[in-house]
Every structure is written in structure tokens, then in C-alpha cells.
């Protein structure tokens, strides 16, 4: 019984940290993008791109996850998240931001 409780605690901790990291992006996102010389309208375009990509891919990833297994898609999601963060880290132009937000 103790093992299941610890397992649930670990899942809650991981989910919390993941949520915090995703919301921290929104806090530092605007100043970071503006420091690269992006305009406010382009920043709005980036946010729209993020929402559009997320909403368009969710049904496909959900269906694929159901048919091929969740583990594969969770691993793929984490790999795409890491690549996206690397694009943000090395971004010197808004192009890298668009690529990174597309993968996020």
C-alpha cells in the first residue's frame, strides 16, 4: 500500500513541476521576445500560433495515443518539449521563437 501512495505522490510532484514550468514560460515569454526585437503584433502571432498548433494536433495525438499507446506519445511530447526549449535558449531571431512555439 505504501508503494502506491509514493507512486501517486511522485506523479503529483512531476505534474506540479511540469505545470509550473509551462506557466513560467508565459511569465518570461513577453519580455524575452521583446528583447529579440519582435513587435507586439508578432508576439500576438506567436501566441496564436501556439494555440493553433496545440488545438489542431490534440485530436491526432489523442487518437494515436489511444491506438498506439500513451507511453510513446508521452516520450514524443517530452522530446519535442526539450527541442522547443533548446530553440528558445539559442534564439537570436524571432524565427527560432516561431519554430520553438510550433514544437511546444
C-alpha positions in Angstrom: 0.0 0.0 0.0 2.8 2.4 0.8 4.3 1.9 -2.7 1.1 3.0 -4.4 0.9 6.1 -2.2 4.5 7.0 -3.0 3.9 6.5 -6.7 0.9 8.8 -6.6 3.0 11.4 -4.8 5.7 11.2 -7.4 3.1 11.7 -10.2 1.6 14.7 -8.4 5.1 16.2 -7.9 6.0 15.7 -11.6 2.7 17.1 -12.8 3.1 20.1 -10.5 6.7 20.8 -11.7 5.6 20.4 -15.4 2.7 22.8 -14.8 5.0 25.4 -13.1 7.5 25.2 -16.0 4.7 25.7 -18.6 3.3 28.7 -16.7 6.8 30.2 -16.1 7.1 30.4 -19.9 4.1 32.7 -20.0 5.7 35.0 -17.4 9.0 35.5 -19.1 7.8 35.0 -22.6 6.8 38.6 -23.5 10.0 40.3 -22.2 12.2 37.7 -23.8 10.5 38.0 -27.2 10.6 41.8 -27.0 14.3 41.7 -26.2 14.8 40.0 -29.5 13.2 42.9 -31.3 9.9 41.3 -32.0 6.9 43.6 -32.3 3.8 43.3 -30.1 1.7 42.2 -33.1 4.2 39.5 -33.9 4.2 38.4 -30.2 0.4 38.1 -30.6 1.0 36.0 -33.7 3.3 33.7 -31.7 0.7 33.2 -29.0 -1.9 32.5 -31.7 0.5 30.0 -33.4 1.0 28.2 -30.1 -2.8 27.9 -29.5 -3.5 26.9 -33.1 -0.8 24.2 -33.2 -1.9 22.9 -29.8 -5.6 22.7 -30.8 -5.0 21.2 -34.2 -2.7 18.5 -33.0 -4.6 17.4 -29.9 -7.1 15.2 -31.7 -4.4 13.4 -33.7 -2.1 12.9 -30.7 -5.1 11.7 -28.6 -6.2 9.2 -31.3 -2.7 8.0 -31.8 -2.2 7.7 -28.1 -5.3 5.6 -27.8 -4.3 3.3 -30.6 -0.5 3.0 -30.3 -0.1 3.5 -26.5 0.3 6.5 -24.3 3.9 5.9 -23.4 5.2 6.5 -26.9 3.3 9.8 -27.2 4.4 11.0 -23.7 8.0 10.3 -24.7 7.5 12.1 -28.0 5.9 15.1 -26.2 8.8 15.4 -23.9 11.4 15.2 -26.7 9.5 17.9 -28.6 9.4 20.0 -25.4 13.1 19.7 -25.0 13.8 20.6 -28.6 11.5 23.6 -28.3 13.2 24.8 -25.1 16.6 24.4 -26.9 15.3 26.6 -29.7 14.3 29.2 -27.2 17.6 29.1 -25.4 19.6 29.6 -28.6 17.1 32.1 -30.2 18.7 35.2 -31.6 15.9 35.9 -34.1 12.2 35.6 -34.0 12.4 32.7 -36.5 13.7 30.4 -33.7 10.8 31.6 -31.5 8.2 30.6 -34.2 9.9 27.2 -34.6 10.1 26.6 -30.9 6.5 27.6 -30.3 5.4 25.4 -33.1 7.0 22.4 -31.4 5.8 23.3 -27.9 
